[in-house]
Amino acid sequence: MVAQVSTVAFLGLEARAVEAQVQIAAGLPAFVVVGLLGKAVAESCERVRAALDSIGLAMPPKRVIVNLSPADLPKEGPHYDLPIARALLCALGAVAADSLSAFVAVGELGLDW
């Protein structure tokens, strides 16, 4: 199952639609984020991992793949943490998929959520 959360990429004053898609797949444990990322976005996997740990959830011992789509749109900044975390919680079955479709998520996570 692929879980999706809507978010945005900021290009100056313009906001463009982005989908944070998360899939949990078989394979060696890994957390991979793809989609023309800036440094802060690439670091989001550690903030998401720490935030989940602080609420008592562990990363699954599987391959977690995060796609920020569209791939040709540059993504900068830490505001992708929250949509990635929400999509991951949905992929883990911790939240219902229908609860994610009505919102656009933008936010940075702290290490304690």
Backbone atoms as SQL, in Angstrom:
CREATE TABLE atoms (id INTEGER PRIMARY KEY, chain TEXT, resi INTEGER, resn TEXT, atom TEXT, x REAL, y REAL, z REAL);
INSERT INTO atoms VALUES
  (1, 'A', 1, 'MET', 'N', 0.830, -1.182, 0.000),
  (2, 'A', 1, 'MET', 'CA', 0.000, 0.000, 0.000),
  (3, 'A', 1, 'MET', 'C', 0.878, 1.251, 0.000),
  (4, 'A', 2, 'VAL', 'N', 0.503, 2.222, -0.769),
  (5, 'A', 2, 'VAL', 'CA', 1.192, 3.506, -0.799),
  (6, 'A', 2, 'VAL', 'C', 0.297, 4.521, -0.095),
  (7, 'A', 3, 'ALA', 'N', 0.833, 5.154, 0.939),
  (8, 'A', 3, 'ALA', 'CA', 0.103, 6.198, 1.654),
  (9, 'A', 3, 'ALA', 'C', 0.515, 7.549, 1.088),
  (10, 'A', 4, 'GLN', 'N', -0.451, 8.459, 0.919),
  (11, 'A', 4, 'GLN', 'CA', -0.171, 9.762, 0.319),
  (12, 'A', 4, 'GLN', 'C', -0.691, 10.883, 1.198),
  (13, 'A', 5, 'VAL', 'N', 0.107, 11.946, 1.298),
  (14, 'A', 5, 'VAL', 'CA', -0.277, 13.150, 2.027),
  (15, 'A', 5, 'VAL', 'C', 0.046, 14.347, 1.144),
  (16, 'A', 6, 'SER', 'N', -0.858, 15.288, 1.051),
  (17, 'A', 6, 'SER', 'CA', -0.633, 16.496, 0.254),
  (18, 'A', 6, 'SER', 'C', 0.184, 17.504, 1.042),
  (19, 'A', 7, 'THR', 'N', 1.101, 18.169, 0.347),
  (20, 'A', 7, 'THR', 'CA', 1.911, 19.230, 0.911),
  (21, 'A', 7, 'THR', 'C', 2.235, 20.206, -0.212),
  (22, 'A', 8, 'VAL', 'N', 3.144, 21.135, 0.021),
  (23, 'A', 8, 'VAL', 'CA', 3.493, 22.113, -0.999),
  (24, 'A', 8, 'VAL', 'C', 4.997, 22.339, -1.043),
  (25, 'A', 9, 'ALA', 'N', 5.464, 22.799, -2.195),
  (26, 'A', 9, 'ALA', 'CA', 6.838, 23.281, -2.373),
  (27, 'A', 9, 'ALA', 'C', 6.724, 24.777, -2.593),
  (28, 'A', 10, 'PHE', 'N', 7.564, 25.537, -1.911),
  (29, 'A', 10, 'PHE', 'CA', 7.544, 26.987, -2.060),
  (30, 'A', 10, 'PHE', 'C', 8.604, 27.407, -3.061),
  (31, 'A', 11, 'LEU', 'N', 8.170, 28.139, -4.076),
  (32, 'A', 11, 'LEU', 'CA', 9.077, 28.722, -5.061),
  (33, 'A', 11, 'LEU', 'C', 8.871, 30.229, -4.985),
  (34, 'A', 12, 'GLY', 'N', 9.662, 30.878, -4.140),
  (35, 'A', 12, 'GLY', 'CA', 9.436, 32.290, -3.868),
  (36, 'A', 12, 'GLY', 'C', 8.139, 32.430, -3.099),
  (37, 'A', 13, 'LEU', 'N', 7.205, 33.221, -3.627),
  (38, 'A', 13, 'LEU', 'CA', 5.900, 33.384, -2.985),
  (39, 'A', 13, 'LEU', 'C', 4.862, 32.392, -3.490),
  (40, 'A', 14, 'GLU', 'N', 5.229, 31.597, -4.452),
  (41, 'A', 14, 'GLU', 'CA', 4.311, 30.636, -5.060),
  (42, 'A', 14, 'GLU', 'C', 4.413, 29.292, -4.339),
  (43, 'A', 15, 'ALA', 'N', 3.259, 28.662, -4.101),
  (44, 'A', 15, 'ALA', 'CA', 3.211, 27.322, -3.513),
  (45, 'A', 15, 'ALA', 'C', 2.728, 26.349, -4.580),
  (46, 'A', 16, 'ARG', 'N', 3.484, 25.298, -4.809),
  (47, 'A', 16, 'ARG', 'CA', 3.109, 24.276, -5.797),
  (48, 'A', 16, 'ARG', 'C', 2.756, 22.980, -5.074),
  (49, 'A', 17, 'ALA', 'N', 1.770, 22.279, -5.574),
  (50, 'A', 17, 'ALA', 'CA', 1.303, 21.033, -4.967),
  (51, 'A', 17, 'ALA', 'C', 2.367, 19.947, -5.054),
  (52, 'A', 18, 'VAL', 'N', 2.547, 19.234, -3.945),
  (53, 'A', 18, 'VAL', 'CA', 3.477, 18.104, -3.853),
  (54, 'A', 18, 'VAL', 'C', 2.756, 16.993, -3.098),
  (55, 'A', 19, 'GLU', 'N', 2.987, 15.761, -3.495),
  (56, 'A', 19, 'GLU', 'CA', 2.466, 14.597, -2.789),
  (57, 'A', 19, 'GLU', 'C', 3.618, 13.888, -2.092),
  (58, 'A', 20, 'ALA', 'N', 3.470, 13.649, -0.811),
  (59, 'A', 20, 'ALA', 'CA', 4.421, 12.816, -0.071),
  (60, 'A', 20, 'ALA', 'C', 3.848, 11.403, -0.081),
  (61, 'A', 21, 'GLN', 'N', 4.536, 10.498, -0.758),
  (62, 'A', 21, 'GLN', 'CA', 4.079, 9.117, -0.883),
  (63, 'A', 21, 'GLN', 'C', 5.038, 8.218, -0.116),
  (64, 'A', 22, 'VAL', 'N', 4.492, 7.307, 0.683),
  (65, 'A', 22, 'VAL', 'CA', 5.314, 6.395, 1.467),
  (66, 'A', 22, 'VAL', 'C', 4.877, 4.969, 1.193),
  (67, 'A', 23, 'GLN', 'N', 5.866, 4.121, 0.946),
  (68, 'A', 23, 'GLN', 'CA', 5.610, 2.692, 0.769),
  (69, 'A', 23, 'GLN', 'C', 6.560, 1.931, 1.679),
  (70, 'A', 24, 'ILE', 'N', 6.036, 0.926, 2.357),
  (71, 'A', 24, 'ILE', 'CA', 6.862, 0.044, 3.171),
  (72, 'A', 24, 'ILE', 'C', 6.978, -1.255, 2.397),
  (73, 'A', 25, 'ALA', 'N', 8.211, -1.615, 2.045),
  (74, 'A', 25, 'ALA', 'CA', 8.445, -2.762, 1.174),
  (75, 'A', 25, 'ALA', 'C', 9.389, -3.755, 1.846),
  (76, 'A', 26, 'ALA', 'N', 9.371, -4.961, 1.347),
  (77, 'A', 26, 'ALA', 'CA', 10.300, -5.982, 1.824),
  (78, 'A', 26, 'ALA', 'C', 11.714, -5.600, 1.403),
  (79, 'A', 27, 'GLY', 'N', 12.676, -6.043, 2.154),
  (80, 'A', 27, 'GLY', 'CA', 14.066, -5.758, 1.826),
  (81, 'A', 27, 'GLY', 'C', 14.841, -5.362, 3.071),
  (82, 'A', 28, 'LEU', 'N', 16.096, -5.040, 2.866),
  (83, 'A', 28, 'LEU', 'CA', 16.923, -4.623, 3.988),
  (84, 'A', 28, 'LEU', 'C', 16.374, -3.338, 4.589),
  (85, 'A', 29, 'PRO', 'N', 16.389, -3.207, 5.924),
  (86, 'A', 29, 'PRO', 'CA', 15.883, -1.992, 6.559),
  (87, 'A', 29, 'PRO', 'C', 16.604, -0.749, 6.045),
  (88, 'A', 30, 'ALA', 'N', 15.819, 0.216, 5.600),
  (89, 'A', 30, 'ALA', 'CA', 16.368, 1.473, 5.091),
  (90, 'A', 30, 'ALA', 'C', 15.259, 2.510, 5.106),
  (91, 'A', 31, 'PHE', 'N', 15.649, 3.767, 5.103),
  (92, 'A', 31, 'PHE', 'CA', 14.720, 4.888, 5.002),
  (93, 'A', 31, 'PHE', 'C', 15.246, 5.753, 3.867),
  (94, 'A', 32, 'VAL', 'N', 14.585, 5.709, 2.718),
  (95, 'A', 32, 'VAL', 'CA', 15.056, 6.374, 1.510),
  (96, 'A', 32, 'VAL', 'C', 14.053, 7.458, 1.118),
  (97, 'A', 33, 'VAL', 'N', 14.549, 8.682, 0.900),
  (98, 'A', 33, 'VAL', 'CA', 13.704, 9.787, 0.433),
  (99, 'A', 33, 'VAL', 'C', 14.226, 10.216, -0.934),
  (100, 'A', 34, 'VAL', 'N', 13.327, 10.290, -1.923),
  (101, 'A', 34, 'VAL', 'CA', 13.713, 10.680, -3.279),
  (102, 'A', 34, 'VAL', 'C', 12.821, 11.813, -3.768),
  (103, 'A', 35, 'GLY', 'N', 13.308, 12.582, -4.760),
  (104, 'A', 35, 'GLY', 'CA', 12.488, 13.611, -5.372),
  (105, 'A', 35, 'GLY', 'C', 13.126, 14.988, -5.448),
  (106, 'A', 36, 'LEU', 'N', 14.381, 15.102, -5.891),
  (107, 'A', 36, 'LEU', 'CA', 15.082, 16.369, -6.065),
  (108, 'A', 36, 'LEU', 'C', 15.108, 17.169, -4.763),
  (109, 'A', 37, 'LEU', 'N', 15.816, 16.617, -3.782),
  (110, 'A', 37, 'LEU', 'CA', 15.806, 17.114, -2.413),
  (111, 'A', 37, 'LEU', 'C', 16.939, 18.063, -2.104),
  (112, 'A', 38, 'GLY', 'N', 16.650, 19.036, -1.240),
  (113, 'A', 38, 'GLY', 'CA', 17.674, 19.866, -0.639),
  (114, 'A', 38, 'GLY', 'C', 18.198, 19.169, 0.613),
  (115, 'A', 39, 'LYS', 'N', 19.229, 19.709, 1.212),
  (116, 'A', 39, 'LYS', 'CA', 19.870, 19.106, 2.387),
  (117, 'A', 39, 'LYS', 'C', 18.899, 18.927, 3.554),
  (118, 'A', 40, 'ALA', 'N', 18.081, 19.933, 3.855),
  (119, 'A', 40, 'ALA', 'CA', 17.148, 19.844, 4.984),
  (120, 'A', 40, 'ALA', 'C', 16.120, 18.739, 4.780),
  (121, 'A', 41, 'VAL', 'N', 15.705, 18.522, 3.542),
  (122, 'A', 41, 'VAL', 'CA', 14.734, 17.461, 3.265),
  (123, 'A', 41, 'VAL', 'C', 15.399, 16.103, 3.418),
  (124, 'A', 42, 'ALA', 'N', 16.625, 15.968, 2.967),
  (125, 'A', 42, 'ALA', 'CA', 17.348, 14.705, 3.100),
  (126, 'A', 42, 'ALA', 'C', 17.553, 14.337, 4.569),
  (127, 'A', 43, 'GLU', 'N', 17.657, 15.337, 5.430),
  (128, 'A', 43, 'GLU', 'CA', 17.840, 15.083, 6.864),
  (129, 'A', 43, 'GLU', 'C', 16.526, 14.763, 7.575),
  (130, 'A', 44, 'SER', 'N', 15.407, 14.916, 6.906),
  (131, 'A', 44, 'SER', 'CA', 14.121, 14.714, 7.557),
  (132, 'A', 44, 'SER', 'C', 13.927, 13.286, 8.045),
  (133, 'A', 45, 'CYS', 'N', 14.566, 12.315, 7.407),
  (134, 'A', 45, 'CYS', 'CA', 14.394, 10.930, 7.853),
  (135, 'A', 45, 'CYS', 'C', 14.844, 10.762, 9.306),
  (136, 'A', 46, 'GLU', 'N', 15.884, 11.444, 9.717),
  (137, 'A', 46, 'GLU', 'CA', 16.336, 11.325, 11.110),
  (138, 'A', 46, 'GLU', 'C', 15.379, 12.026, 12.064),
  (139, 'A', 47, 'ARG', 'N', 14.828, 13.172, 11.664),
  (140, 'A', 47, 'ARG', 'CA', 13.853, 13.847, 12.522),
  (141, 'A', 47, 'ARG', 'C', 12.567, 13.034, 12.634),
  (142, 'A', 48, 'VAL', 'N', 12.119, 12.438, 11.539),
  (143, 'A', 48, 'VAL', 'CA', 10.917, 11.606, 11.560),
  (144, 'A', 48, 'VAL', 'C', 11.157, 10.375, 12.424),
  (145, 'A', 49, 'ARG', 'N', 12.295, 9.735, 12.275),
  (146, 'A', 49, 'ARG', 'CA', 12.623, 8.545, 13.068),
  (147, 'A', 49, 'ARG', 'C', 12.618, 8.879, 14.564),
  (148, 'A', 50, 'ALA', 'N', 13.250, 9.993, 14.950),
  (149, 'A', 50, 'ALA', 'CA', 13.310, 10.393, 16.355),
  (150, 'A', 50, 'ALA', 'C', 11.929, 10.757, 16.896),
  (151, 'A', 51, 'ALA', 'N', 11.136, 11.455, 16.100),
  (152, 'A', 51, 'ALA', 'CA', 9.794, 11.842, 16.535),
  (153, 'A', 51, 'ALA', 'C', 8.912, 10.616, 16.753),
  (154, 'A', 52, 'LEU', 'N', 8.976, 9.646, 15.855),
  (155, 'A', 52, 'LEU', 'CA', 8.193, 8.423, 16.025),
  (156, 'A', 52, 'LEU', 'C', 8.647, 7.665, 17.267),
  (157, 'A', 53, 'ASP', 'N', 9.947, 7.612, 17.481),
  (158, 'A', 53, 'ASP', 'CA', 10.487, 6.937, 18.658),
  (159, 'A', 53, 'ASP', 'C', 9.987, 7.597, 19.939),
  (160, 'A', 54, 'SER', 'N', 9.866, 8.916, 19.935),
  (161, 'A', 54, 'SER', 'CA', 9.430, 9.633, 21.135),
  (162, 'A', 54, 'SER', 'C', 7.969, 9.369, 21.491),
  (163, 'A', 55, 'ILE', 'N', 7.162, 8.925, 20.535),
  (164, 'A', 55, 'ILE', 'CA', 5.770, 8.576, 20.842),
  (165, 'A', 55, 'ILE', 'C', 5.579, 7.065, 20.959),
  (166, 'A', 56, 'GLY', 'N', 6.677, 6.329, 21.002),
  (167, 'A', 56, 'GLY', 'CA', 6.601, 4.898, 21.236),
  (168, 'A', 56, 'GLY', 'C', 6.432, 4.029, 20.014),
  (169, 'A', 57, 'LEU', 'N', 6.629, 4.570, 18.830),
  (170, 'A', 57, 'LEU', 'CA', 6.554, 3.775, 17.602),
  (171, 'A', 57, 'LEU', 'C', 7.947, 3.592, 17.026),
  (172, 'A', 58, 'ALA', 'N', 8.231, 2.385, 16.589),
  (173, 'A', 58, 'ALA', 'CA', 9.531, 2.100, 15.991),
  (174, 'A', 58, 'ALA', 'C', 9.383, 2.018, 14.480),
  (175, 'A', 59, 'MET', 'N', 10.465, 2.338, 13.800),
  (176, 'A', 59, 'MET', 'CA', 10.482, 2.143, 12.355),
  (177, 'A', 59, 'MET', 'C', 10.393, 0.647, 12.080),
  (178, 'A', 60, 'PRO', 'N', 9.664, 0.257, 11.063),
  (179, 'A', 60, 'PRO', 'CA', 9.571, -1.173, 10.752),
  (180, 'A', 60, 'PRO', 'C', 10.912, -1.686, 10.229),
  (181, 'A', 61, 'PRO', 'N', 11.224, -2.950, 10.488),
  (182, 'A', 61, 'PRO', 'CA', 12.478, -3.509, 9.975),
  (183, 'A', 61, 'PRO', 'C', 12.352, -3.873, 8.492),
  (184, 'A', 62, 'LYS', 'N', 11.936, -2.914, 7.709),
  (185, 'A', 62, 'LYS', 'CA', 11.717, -3.080, 6.271),
  (186, 'A', 62, 'LYS', 'C', 12.261, -1.870, 5.552),
  (187, 'A', 63, 'ARG', 'N', 12.077, -1.831, 4.273),
  (188, 'A', 63, 'ARG', 'CA', 12.529, -0.718, 3.434),
  (189, 'A', 63, 'ARG', 'C', 11.397, 0.316, 3.339),
  (190, 'A', 64, 'VAL', 'N', 11.645, 1.515, 3.844),
  (191, 'A', 64, 'VAL', 'CA', 10.674, 2.604, 3.780),
  (192, 'A', 64, 'VAL', 'C', 11.117, 3.539, 2.656),
  (193, 'A', 65, 'ILE', 'N', 10.244, 3.688, 1.659),
  (194, 'A', 65, 'ILE', 'CA', 10.559, 4.523, 0.507),
  (195, 'A', 65, 'ILE', 'C', 9.609, 5.715, 0.510),
  (196, 'A', 66, 'VAL', 'N', 10.180, 6.916, 0.494),
  (197, 'A', 66, 'VAL', 'CA', 9.407, 8.156, 0.463),
  (198, 'A', 66, 'VAL', 'C', 9.678, 8.835, -0.866),
  (199, 'A', 67, 'ASN', 'N', 8.615, 9.134, -1.595),
  (200, 'A', 67, 'ASN', 'CA', 8.724, 9.852, -2.859),
  (201, 'A', 67, 'ASN', 'C', 8.008, 11.181, -2.707),
  (202, 'A', 68, 'LEU', 'N', 8.729, 12.274, -2.963),
  (203, 'A', 68, 'LEU', 'CA', 8.115, 13.594, -2.993),
  (204, 'A', 68, 'LEU', 'C', 7.897, 13.944, -4.453),
  (205, 'A', 69, 'SER', 'N', 6.637, 13.900, -4.856),
  (206, 'A', 69, 'SER', 'CA', 6.277, 14.020, -6.267),
  (207, 'A', 69, 'SER', 'C', 5.615, 15.364, -6.529),
  (208, 'A', 70, 'PRO', 'N', 5.921, 16.034, -7.613),
  (209, 'A', 70, 'PRO', 'CA', 6.659, 15.613, -8.797),
  (210, 'A', 70, 'PRO', 'C', 8.171, 15.678, -8.579),
  (211, 'A', 71, 'ALA', 'N', 8.859, 14.753, -9.205),
  (212, 'A', 71, 'ALA', 'CA', 10.296, 14.593, -9.008),
  (213, 'A', 71, 'ALA', 'C', 11.111, 15.733, -9.603),
  (214, 'A', 72, 'ASP', 'N', 10.588, 16.448, -10.580),
  (215, 'A', 72, 'ASP', 'CA', 11.377, 17.499, -11.223),
  (216, 'A', 72, 'ASP', 'C', 11.248, 18.869, -10.542),
  (217, 'A', 73, 'LEU', 'N', 10.471, 18.950, -9.476),
  (218, 'A', 73, 'LEU', 'CA', 10.284, 20.193, -8.731),
  (219, 'A', 73, 'LEU', 'C', 11.230, 20.204, -7.525),
  (220, 'A', 74, 'PRO', 'N', 12.105, 21.197, -7.396),
  (221, 'A', 74, 'PRO', 'CA', 13.036, 21.230, -6.263),
  (222, 'A', 74, 'PRO', 'C', 12.291, 21.350, -4.928),
  (223, 'A', 75, 'LYS', 'N', 12.747, 20.591, -3.941),
  (224, 'A', 75, 'LYS', 'CA', 12.167, 20.640, -2.598),
  (225, 'A', 75, 'LYS', 'C', 13.234, 21.105, -1.623),
  (226, 'A', 76, 'GLU', 'N', 12.970, 22.196, -0.923),
  (227, 'A', 76, 'GLU', 'CA', 13.905, 22.783, 0.032),
  (228, 'A', 76, 'GLU', 'C', 13.195, 23.000, 1.359),
  (229, 'A', 77, 'GLY', 'N', 13.902, 22.854, 2.452),
  (230, 'A', 77, 'GLY', 'CA', 13.380, 23.194, 3.770),
  (231, 'A', 77, 'GLY', 'C', 12.868, 21.997, 4.545),
  (232, 'A', 78, 'PRO', 'N', 12.722, 22.187, 5.856),
  (233, 'A', 78, 'PRO', 'CA', 12.304, 21.087, 6.739),
  (234, 'A', 78, 'PRO', 'C', 10.787, 20.916, 6.839),
  (235, 'A', 79, 'HIS', 'N', 10.000, 21.696, 6.105),
  (236, 'A', 79, 'HIS', 'CA', 8.547, 21.607, 6.253),
  (237, 'A', 79, 'HIS', 'C', 7.946, 20.327, 5.665),
  (238, 'A', 80, 'TYR', 'N', 8.771, 19.458, 5.115),
  (239, 'A', 80, 'TYR', 'CA', 8.288, 18.169, 4.599),
  (240, 'A', 80, 'TYR', 'C', 8.264, 17.092, 5.691),
  (241, 'A', 81, 'ASP', 'N', 8.807, 17.388, 6.874),
  (242, 'A', 81, 'ASP', 'CA', 8.834, 16.405, 7.964),
  (243, 'A', 81, 'ASP', 'C', 7.437, 15.900, 8.312),
  (244, 'A', 82, 'LEU', 'N', 6.510, 16.817, 8.541),
  (245, 'A', 82, 'LEU', 'CA', 5.164, 16.436, 8.960),
  (246, 'A', 82, 'LEU', 'C', 4.432, 15.612, 7.903),
  (247, 'A', 83, 'PRO', 'N', 4.420, 16.014, 6.631),
  (248, 'A', 83, 'PRO', 'CA', 3.730, 15.157, 5.660),
  (249, 'A', 83, 'PRO', 'C', 4.370, 13.774, 5.526),
  (250, 'A', 84, 'ILE', 'N', 5.695, 13.694, 5.637),
  (251, 'A', 84, 'ILE', 'CA', 6.351, 12.388, 5.578),
  (252, 'A', 84, 'ILE', 'C', 5.932, 11.543, 6.773),
  (253, 'A', 85, 'ALA', 'N', 5.928, 12.136, 7.966),
  (254, 'A', 85, 'ALA', 'CA', 5.540, 11.402, 9.172),
  (255, 'A', 85, 'ALA', 'C', 4.088, 10.944, 9.097),
  (256, 'A', 86, 'ARG', 'N', 3.202, 11.813, 8.625),
  (257, 'A', 86, 'ARG', 'CA', 1.780, 11.441, 8.518),
  (258, 'A', 86, 'ARG', 'C', 1.577, 10.306, 7.526),
  (259, 'A', 87, 'ALA', 'N', 2.254, 10.360, 6.385),
  (260, 'A', 87, 'ALA', 'CA', 2.132, 9.282, 5.398),
  (261, 'A', 87, 'ALA', 'C', 2.729, 7.985, 5.944),
  (262, 'A', 88, 'LEU', 'N', 3.823, 8.088, 6.689),
  (263, 'A', 88, 'LEU', 'CA', 4.427, 6.894, 7.288),
  (264, 'A', 88, 'LEU', 'C', 3.495, 6.279, 8.323),
  (265, 'A', 89, 'LEU', 'N', 2.867, 7.101, 9.156),
  (266, 'A', 89, 'LEU', 'CA', 1.900, 6.587, 10.131),
  (267, 'A', 89, 'LEU', 'C', 0.740, 5.887, 9.440),
  (268, 'A', 90, 'CYS', 'N', 0.310, 6.408, 8.305),
  (269, 'A', 90, 'CYS', 'CA', -0.755, 5.763, 7.538),
  (270, 'A', 90, 'CYS', 'C', -0.279, 4.429, 6.974),
  (271, 'A', 91, 'ALA', 'N', 0.933, 4.402, 6.418),
  (272, 'A', 91, 'ALA', 'CA', 1.473, 3.157, 5.854),
  (273, 'A', 91, 'ALA', 'C', 1.662, 2.092, 6.934),
  (274, 'A', 92, 'LEU', 'N', 1.950, 2.526, 8.159),
  (275, 'A', 92, 'LEU', 'CA', 2.100, 1.589, 9.274),
  (276, 'A', 92, 'LEU', 'C', 0.760, 1.115, 9.825),
  (277, 'A', 93, 'GLY', 'N', -0.329, 1.786, 9.401),
  (278, 'A', 93, 'GLY', 'CA', -1.658, 1.426, 9.890),
  (279, 'A', 93, 'GLY', 'C', -2.023, 2.120, 11.191),
  (280, 'A', 94, 'ALA', 'N', -1.242, 3.112, 11.618),
  (281, 'A', 94, 'ALA', 'CA', -1.511, 3.819, 12.870),
  (282, 'A', 94, 'ALA', 'C', -2.596, 4.879, 12.722),
  (283, 'A', 95, 'VAL', 'N', -2.806, 5.380, 11.513),
  (284, 'A', 95, 'VAL', 'CA', -3.894, 6.329, 11.237),
  (285, 'A', 95, 'VAL', 'C', -4.608, 5.887, 9.966),
  (286, 'A', 96, 'ALA', 'N', -5.864, 6.249, 9.864),
  (287, 'A', 96, 'ALA', 'CA', -6.666, 5.856, 8.706),
  (288, 'A', 96, 'ALA', 'C', -6.326, 6.718, 7.491),
  (289, 'A', 97, 'ALA', 'N', -6.305, 6.100, 6.333),
  (290, 'A', 97, 'ALA', 'CA', -5.971, 6.810, 5.093),
  (291, 'A', 97, 'ALA', 'C', -6.967, 7.914, 4.776),
  (292, 'A', 98, 'ASP', 'N', -8.236, 7.705, 5.072),
  (293, 'A', 98, 'ASP', 'CA', -9.232, 8.728, 4.751),
  (294, 'A', 98, 'ASP', 'C', -9.099, 9.980, 5.616),
  (295, 'A', 99, 'SER', 'N', -8.397, 9.883, 6.741),
  (296, 'A', 99, 'SER', 'CA', -8.197, 11.056, 7.594),
  (297, 'A', 99, 'SER', 'C', -7.124, 11.995, 7.036),
  (298, 'A', 100, 'LEU', 'N', -6.375, 11.564, 6.023),
  (299, 'A', 100, 'LEU', 'CA', -5.295, 12.363, 5.470),
  (300, 'A', 100, 'LEU', 'C', -5.693, 13.160, 4.239),
  (301, 'A', 101, 'SER', 'N', -6.748, 12.759, 3.572),
  (302, 'A', 101, 'SER', 'CA', -7.067, 13.344, 2.268),
  (303, 'A', 101, 'SER', 'C', -7.628, 14.764, 2.340),
  (304, 'A', 102, 'ALA', 'N', -8.154, 15.190, 3.458),
  (305, 'A', 102, 'ALA', 'CA', -8.809, 16.497, 3.539),
  (306, 'A', 102, 'ALA', 'C', -7.858, 17.635, 3.901),
  (307, 'A', 103, 'PHE', 'N', -6.581, 17.335, 4.135),
  (308, 'A', 103, 'PHE', 'CA', -5.656, 18.340, 4.631),
  (309, 'A', 103, 'PHE', 'C', -4.399, 18.451, 3.773),
  (310, 'A', 104, 'VAL', 'N', -3.790, 19.623, 3.826),
  (311, 'A', 104, 'VAL', 'CA', -2.455, 19.828, 3.280),
  (312, 'A', 104, 'VAL', 'C', -1.540, 20.007, 4.487),
  (313, 'A', 105, 'ALA', 'N', -0.528, 19.170, 4.613),
  (314, 'A', 105, 'ALA', 'CA', 0.351, 19.200, 5.781),
  (315, 'A', 105, 'ALA', 'C', 1.654, 19.905, 5.463),
  (316, 'A', 106, 'VAL', 'N', 2.050, 20.815, 6.342),
  (317, 'A', 106, 'VAL', 'CA', 3.320, 21.528, 6.223),
  (318, 'A', 106, 'VAL', 'C', 3.843, 21.709, 7.645),
  (319, 'A', 107, 'GLY', 'N', 5.041, 21.204, 7.943),
  (320, 'A', 107, 'GLY', 'CA', 5.568, 21.414, 9.282),
  (321, 'A', 107, 'GLY', 'C', 6.860, 20.672, 9.536),
  (322, 'A', 108, 'GLU', 'N', 7.674, 21.290, 10.375),
  (323, 'A', 108, 'GLU', 'CA', 8.943, 20.692, 10.803),
  (324, 'A', 108, 'GLU', 'C', 8.699, 19.949, 12.111),
  (325, 'A', 109, 'LEU', 'N', 9.351, 18.814, 12.278),
  (326, 'A', 109, 'LEU', 'CA', 9.231, 18.046, 13.517),
  (327, 'A', 109, 'LEU', 'C', 10.437, 18.308, 14.403),
  (328, 'A', 110, 'GLY', 'N', 10.185, 18.313, 15.705),
  (329, 'A', 110, 'GLY', 'CA', 11.265, 18.302, 16.668),
  (330, 'A', 110, 'GLY', 'C', 11.596, 16.861, 16.997),
  (331, 'A', 111, 'LEU', 'N', 12.627, 16.625, 17.731),
  (332, 'A', 111, 'LEU', 'CA', 13.006, 15.264, 18.069),
  (333, 'A', 111, 'LEU', 'C', 12.025, 14.632, 19.048),
  (334, 'A', 112, 'ASP', 'N', 11.206, 15.464, 19.688),
  (335, 'A', 112, 'ASP', 'CA', 10.224, 14.941, 20.636),
  (336, 'A', 112, 'ASP', 'C', 8.792, 15.074, 20.124),
  (337, 'A', 113, 'TRP', 'N', 8.632, 15.178, 18.782),
  (338, 'A', 113, 'TRP', 'CA', 7.375, 15.284, 18.056),
  (339, 'A', 113, 'TRP', 'C', 6.841, 16.637, 18.209);
